[in-house]
Amino acid sequence: MMKFLFMMIFMIPLCLMKNMFWLVQMILFLMIFIFMNLSMNIMNFSNFSYMYSCDMISFGLIMLSIWITILMIMASENLYQKNFYCSFFLLNIVMLLIMLYLTFSVMNLFLFYLFFEGSLIPTLLLIIGWGYQPERIQAGMYLLFYTLFASLPLLLGIFFFIQEANYIMIYFLKFFNFNMYLLYFSMVMAFLVKMPMYFVHLWLPKAHVEAPVSGSMILAGIMLKLGGYGLFRIMIFLQEINMKLNIIWVVISLMGGFYISLKCFCQVDIKSLIAYSSVAHMSIVISGIMTMNYWGFIGSYILMIGHGLCSSGMFCLANINYERLHSRSLFINKGMMNFMPSMSLWWFLLMSSNMAAPPSLNLMGEISLINSLVSWSWVTMIMLMLISFFSAGYSLYLFSYTQHGKYYQGMYSFYMGVSREYLLLMLHWLPLNFMILKVDYSMIWF
């Protein structure tokens, strides 16, 4: 695992050189192809080196991180053309990737916390440095304080765990079982805010609306997955008490997911609508993890990967429109089928994946999660039906509103999608719909 870390560290000087924008992207492409060919052991941790290693959960999420980073660079060509601090932008992205890579691969619980929090800083710089509106400072503060407020108890919880167990390696957590309420809440809350769970989700739409396209992609693609990854890891030694308290999280998440789905119909900002739909999807993921059964774990994992690709692609689409019209309002982004008929196909494909149509990974994940939740309690069926139905509803609402109707007369210039944008969308959509052919890798771990 160290070889990839060194590869990323040695990319840092490249970022600061002139005209290296696309070269950095090409090196990342090379890196992901090397990473794909790692010999993985599905059942256990493998590729140990120093304190880094990789199991199936880490493998998928690290691959997603590198892939989304490649696509972020591809989506941000605008910065390169205007030469808007693009060296610093690349440096920021590589630093963020290093942080994410370390978060997913480190074996030490304290270091996991360190990198988990460290990934916040480059994201904050992305939002404040390259965001569009003056409100981005406020959005950055929201992001920072929501996350930090919930994370400090997590740090104390980890210290308490070290004191009690005298051990801190993630691999050995399975030998412990702590039945303590305060420890449980302090460990779990940080990850629930990061997911984000309903009630502590307000930082997400704000951050998304103010972030540049690359910021939105990394937020939707990876940052929300950090919470799920953390829950996977700490649930191992909190099983007993989670069985008592999981009903709280499942109820909040399912009710919240339904309410947020309704809220999506009220949005007039495209980015805001996509951000709220992320909250709705993540609510099912939280519920799945909290049921503590096999279907729930694999369903959450698959839906996290699927949502990372799908949501990121939708933010790219929103940005493509924004670059043309300089507005994200649904009142102005109408009748796009008249101007970019080929782009309508990509809108349709990504929207259908968002509503979990076959053959997307989202469908596989949602089927597993529905299995898991209904086996936990049949009452969850009601909320799951509503969430699934309204998920299709707001996806269709967004598609029909942007693609059909009478287009805005005030547009004075317009150009079609360029090949880079079609490639960008294709690289989101292909893995999302073709990985289902190899879904057995995600389904048979333990």
LINSUL-V333063 format. One line per field, one symbol per residue. phi: phi as a letter, one per 20 degrees, with the letter a starting at -180 (. if undefined). A space follows every 10 residues. Layout:
# LINSUL-V333063
phi: ???
This chain:
# LINSUL-V333063
phi: .fffffgfff fgfgfeefld gefgffffgg ffffffefed dffbfblfbl ddbbdfffgf fffffffffg fffffdfgff felelfffff gfffffffgf gfgfdfdeff fgfffgffff ffffffffed fddfffffff fggffgffge efgfffffff ffffelbcfg feffedbedc fffgfffefg fffffefgnd dfffgffffe ffffffffff fcgffgffff fgfefgdcff ffffdfggff fgffffffff gffgfefddg ffffffffff fffffggfff fmcfgfffff fffffffgff ffffffffff fffedlbdff fdecmfffec ffffffgfff ffffemefdf fgfgffffff gfffffafff gfffgfffff ffffffffff ffednefffe fdbbcffefg fffgfffeff ffdefffdff feeddf
